[in-house]
């Protein structure tokens, strides 16, 4: 056991976060995302809500300040009228941890899958909200 590590972060995810370097991508996938088929490294957190995982991860994980948009979302498929309410929740969590956060990059569904294939790891959450997939680009830990 360690102090200060949120219980929702399993040891495997803590290891992955520590291994990642500046510029590496981490995908936090919702329950409908094809995580196992695209992941180079897969961490299963199936019982955990994506928003809770995001909050815990950002307590340990700096976002990249050298890129314009270090956080990406899967864009709503053209023709789908769904408005993802979870995006506002994600924005609030990110702003608490990264006050300089400006806005999300929106990535078309199949392009998102391709970027996920190149990511360092995919975390499969139990998040049931639609369009709740998010990519975080790791930054550096400052002095």
BELUR-V955100 format. One record per residue. N is the residue number from 1. PHI is phi in degrees with one decimal (none if undefined). PSI is psi in radians with two decimals (NA if undefined). OMEGA is omega in whole degrees, 0 to 359 (999 if undefined). Layout:
n=N phi=PHI psi=PSI omega=OMEGA
n=N phi=PHI psi=PSI omega=OMEGA
This chain:
n=1 phi=none psi=2.57 omega=177
n=2 phi=-126.0 psi=2.63 omega=175
n=3 phi=-86.1 psi=2.56 omega=173
n=4 phi=82.1 psi=-0.03 omega=179
n=5 phi=-98.3 psi=2.12 omega=179
n=6 phi=-57.5 psi=2.41 omega=181
n=7 phi=-59.2 psi=-0.45 omega=182
n=8 phi=-71.4 psi=-0.27 omega=179
n=9 phi=-88.7 psi=1.84 omega=179
n=10 phi=-72.2 psi=2.78 omega=181
n=11 phi=-52.7 psi=-0.68 omega=180
n=12 phi=-62.3 psi=-0.71 omega=179
n=13 phi=-69.8 psi=-0.69 omega=177
n=14 phi=-59.6 psi=-0.73 omega=177
n=15 phi=-61.0 psi=-0.81 omega=180
n=16 phi=-61.7 psi=-0.80 omega=180
n=17 phi=-60.3 psi=-0.68 omega=180
n=18 phi=-70.4 psi=-0.60 omega=181
n=19 phi=-71.5 psi=-0.54 omega=186
n=20 phi=-64.1 psi=2.54 omega=177
n=21 phi=-112.3 psi=3.05 omega=180
n=22 phi=-56.2 psi=2.20 omega=179
n=23 phi=93.9 psi=-0.18 omega=177
n=24 phi=-71.5 psi=2.57 omega=179
n=25 phi=-100.9 psi=2.46 omega=173
n=26 phi=-121.2 psi=2.22 omega=178
n=27 phi=-99.1 psi=2.21 omega=171
n=28 phi=-104.5 psi=1.85 omega=190
n=29 phi=-99.8 psi=2.53 omega=175
n=30 phi=-78.7 psi=3.06 omega=186
n=31 phi=-66.2 psi=-0.35 omega=181
n=32 phi=-93.7 psi=-0.12 omega=183
n=33 phi=-71.6 psi=2.47 omega=179
n=34 phi=-77.3 psi=1.07 omega=188
n=35 phi=-58.1 psi=-0.83 omega=184
n=36 phi=-65.6 psi=-0.54 omega=183
n=37 phi=-84.1 psi=-0.28 omega=180
n=38 phi=-109.7 psi=-0.31 omega=189
n=39 phi=-76.9 psi=2.35 omega=167
n=40 phi=-75.4 psi=-0.71 omega=174
n=41 phi=-131.8 psi=2.25 omega=183
n=42 phi=-118.7 psi=2.24 omega=174
n=43 phi=-114.9 psi=2.14 omega=182
n=44 phi=-92.6 psi=2.14 omega=174
n=45 phi=-133.6 psi=0.85 omega=190
n=46 phi=-58.6 psi=-0.51 omega=182
n=47 phi=-88.2 psi=0.03 omega=187
n=48 phi=-105.5 psi=2.33 omega=176
n=49 phi=-66.9 psi=2.50 omega=181
n=50 phi=-60.2 psi=-0.70 omega=182
n=51 phi=-64.2 psi=-0.73 omega=178
n=52 phi=-66.1 psi=-0.72 omega=176
n=53 phi=-63.3 psi=-0.77 omega=179
n=54 phi=-58.1 psi=-0.81 omega=179
n=55 phi=-57.5 psi=-0.81 omega=181
n=56 phi=-67.6 psi=-0.76 omega=181
n=57 phi=-62.7 psi=-0.79 omega=183
n=58 phi=-69.1 psi=-0.26 omega=173
n=59 phi=-72.4 psi=-0.28 omega=183
n=60 phi=-118.2 psi=-0.31 omega=197
n=61 phi=-121.3 psi=1.97 omega=178
n=62 phi=-78.5 psi=2.52 omega=174
n=63 phi=-85.9 psi=2.66 omega=181
n=64 phi=-69.8 psi=2.12 omega=179
n=65 phi=-93.6 psi=-0.02 omega=181
n=66 phi=-95.2 psi=0.02 omega=175
n=67 phi=-121.1 psi=2.69 omega=183
n=68 phi=-66.2 psi=-0.71 omega=184
n=69 phi=-133.2 psi=1.60 omega=182
n=70 phi=-79.9 psi=0.00 omega=179
n=71 phi=-127.0 psi=2.24 omega=181
n=72 phi=-123.2 psi=2.56 omega=177
n=73 phi=-121.6 psi=2.68 omega=172
n=74 phi=-76.3 psi=2.10 omega=181
n=75 phi=-65.2 psi=2.64 omega=175
n=76 phi=-64.0 psi=2.36 omega=180
n=77 phi=-63.0 psi=2.31 omega=179
n=78 phi=-51.8 psi=2.34 omega=181
n=79 phi=95.7 psi=-0.34 omega=177
n=80 phi=-83.4 psi=2.21 omega=183
n=81 phi=-91.0 psi=0.04 omega=181
n=82 phi=-62.3 psi=2.39 omega=177
n=83 phi=-111.8 psi=1.87 omega=184
n=84 phi=-69.4 psi=1.79 omega=179
n=85 phi=-64.7 psi=-0.48 omega=182
n=86 phi=-63.4 psi=-0.39 omega=179
n=87 phi=-62.4 psi=-0.67 omega=177
n=88 phi=-65.5 psi=-0.67 omega=177
n=89 phi=-65.4 psi=-0.76 omega=177
n=90 phi=-59.3 psi=-0.79 omega=181
n=91 phi=-58.2 psi=-0.74 omega=181
n=92 phi=-66.2 psi=-0.74 omega=179
n=93 phi=-64.4 psi=-0.80 omega=181
n=94 phi=-63.0 psi=-0.76 omega=181
n=95 phi=-61.9 psi=-0.59 omega=177
n=96 phi=-64.3 psi=-0.66 omega=183
n=97 phi=-90.9 psi=-0.52 omega=185
n=98 phi=-132.8 psi=1.45 omega=184
n=99 phi=-57.0 psi=-0.43 omega=181
n=100 phi=-82.8 psi=-0.06 omega=181
n=101 phi=-56.5 psi=2.27 omega=183
n=102 phi=-101.0 psi=-1.03 omega=183
n=103 phi=-165.9 psi=2.95 omega=180
n=104 phi=-84.2 psi=2.66 omega=163
n=105 phi=-89.9 psi=2.34 omega=176
n=106 phi=-104.0 psi=2.26 omega=185
n=107 phi=-122.4 psi=2.27 omega=177
n=108 phi=-54.9 psi=2.56 omega=187
n=109 phi=-47.8 psi=-0.97 omega=185
n=110 phi=-72.6 psi=-0.54 omega=173
n=111 phi=-67.5 psi=-0.61 omega=176
n=112 phi=-62.2 psi=-0.77 omega=178
n=113 phi=-58.7 psi=-0.74 omega=180
n=114 phi=-64.6 psi=-0.73 omega=178
n=115 phi=-65.5 psi=-0.64 omega=178
n=116 phi=-63.4 psi=-0.63 omega=178
n=117 phi=-62.9 psi=-0.52 omega=180
n=118 phi=-90.4 psi=-0.13 omega=183
n=119 phi=-67.4 psi=2.72 omega=178
n=120 phi=-61.6 psi=-0.75 omega=181
n=121 phi=-155.0 psi=2.77 omega=174
n=122 phi=-121.0 psi=2.27 omega=175
n=123 phi=-103.9 psi=2.03 omega=180
n=124 phi=-88.4 psi=1.92 omega=180
n=125 phi=-94.9 psi=3.09 omega=175
n=126 phi=-99.2 psi=0.28 omega=183
n=127 phi=-63.1 psi=2.20 omega=182
n=128 phi=-98.2 psi=-0.17 omega=178
n=129 phi=-63.4 psi=2.50 omega=177
n=130 phi=-75.2 psi=2.60 omega=179
n=131 phi=56.5 psi=0.71 omega=181
n=132 phi=-100.0 psi=0.22 omega=179
n=133 phi=-78.9 psi=2.39 omega=184
n=134 phi=-143.6 psi=2.48 omega=177
n=135 phi=-115.2 psi=2.28 omega=178
n=136 phi=-112.8 psi=2.25 omega=177
n=137 phi=-97.5 psi=2.14 omega=185
n=138 phi=-73.8 psi=2.38 omega=177
n=139 phi=-101.5 psi=-2.73 omega=181
n=140 phi=-111.4 psi=2.67 omega=175
n=141 phi=-90.5 psi=2.09 omega=183
n=142 phi=-80.7 psi=-3.13 omega=179
n=143 phi=-69.8 psi=NA omega=999
